[in-house]
Structures are given as C-alpha cells and as structure tokens.
Amino acid sequence: MIQYLNQLCLQIFVPWFQQEYDTAAGIWPALKGLQSIWELVGGSGVTLGAKRIVLLLGDMSDVDGFELPQAWVDIPAWAVDYYLAIQIDPENQ
C-alpha cells in the first residue's frame, strides 16, 4: 500500500511542480531507486533545479504527530533541502 501511495503522490506533485515552478522538475532518484527506498522508509524525492525536496506521506488519522524518518537525515546521499509533509486520503479522493 505504501508504494502505491508514494507513486500516487509523485503522479500528483511532479506535474504540478513542473507546471508551477520548474518544467525540468523530476523524480529523484529514478523511480526504480525509490522503490528500494520505500522498503526502508516512506517518502519520495523530487528535484527542482539544484534543490531536492522529499515528499513525506503522513497518516490521515494522526495529523498532529507527523515524524521525519531518521534515515532521510542520517544517510548523506539522501540529503535534501526541504521536507514537505503530504496527506493523501485515497478513500475520499
């Protein structure tokens, strides 16, 4: 389920970033690489020019208790400029 929600998040936000901010916005690392990351932690990387953003999915049932997975901070290759908390509720579209 988490892979589906992360893919849904990318399908929604990457085109939006491309339209609103940077036509070259893309997925980081490549989607194939993200699938192995999703086995460890949730979240999807997006590039906007030289900036990196991680879209982190939150639990709809706990809007006040969002936590950043430690791996996004501890692994130097995963260093990003911004973290953006995202809530997706597929049941209510």
N, C-alpha and C positions, 0 to 999 in steps of 0.2 A: 504494500500500500504506500509506503514512504517513497519508493521510487516513482510510482505513479504521480503522487502529489508534487514531488520535485520536478518531474517532467512537465506537469501542468503549469507549475509556477513559471518555468522557463518559457513555455509556449505563450504565456500571457505577457510576461515582463520584457523579454528580449525584443519583440516587435515594438512594444511601447517605448523602450529606451531608444530604439533605432529611429522611431518617428519623432520623438520629443527632444532627444539630446544628441545622439551620435549615430549616423547611418551605419557606421562600422562596428557598432556595439555587437558583442558576440559572447558565446559561451566559453568559459574558462574553467578548468582545462577542457579539452574536447569532451563531448558528451560521453564517449567511451570511457574516458578517465573519471568523469563524475560518477559513473555507475559503480566503480570500485570505491570511491569516497563514500557514497551513500550506504555502503555496507558497514562503514565505521561511524559516520555522523550524518545528520541531515544538513542540507544546505546546498546551494548551487552558486557557482561563481560566474560572474558576468564582467566583461571588460568594457570600459567606456574610455576610449583613448588610452592614456597611460594609467588610468585609475582602475582598481579592481574593487568589486562590490560582491559581497556574499549575501544572497537572499536566504534567510533562515526561516523555516516554517515553524509557526507556533501552534500550540494546542488550543483549539477553539474553546475548550472547557476551562482553560486557565489563562485568562487574558492578562492577569497581573503578575504571573510567575514565569515570565519568559527568561530562559537561561541560554547563554552562549556556550556551545560545546567547546571544551578546553582544547581539543585538537586543532580548531581553527586558529588558536592563539599560539600553541606550542610548536607547530610544525612550520619552520621558516619558509619552505616553498609555498605554503598556503597563505602567506602574509597578504593582507588586503588593506585597502584604505578605509572602507566603510562596511558596516554590517547593517542590513535592513531586515527588520522583523516583518514577516508576512503571515497573514492568516488566510487560509483557504477553507471554505466550507462547501465541499462538493455536494452535500445533500441539499443545500439551498441555492446552489449555483452562484 
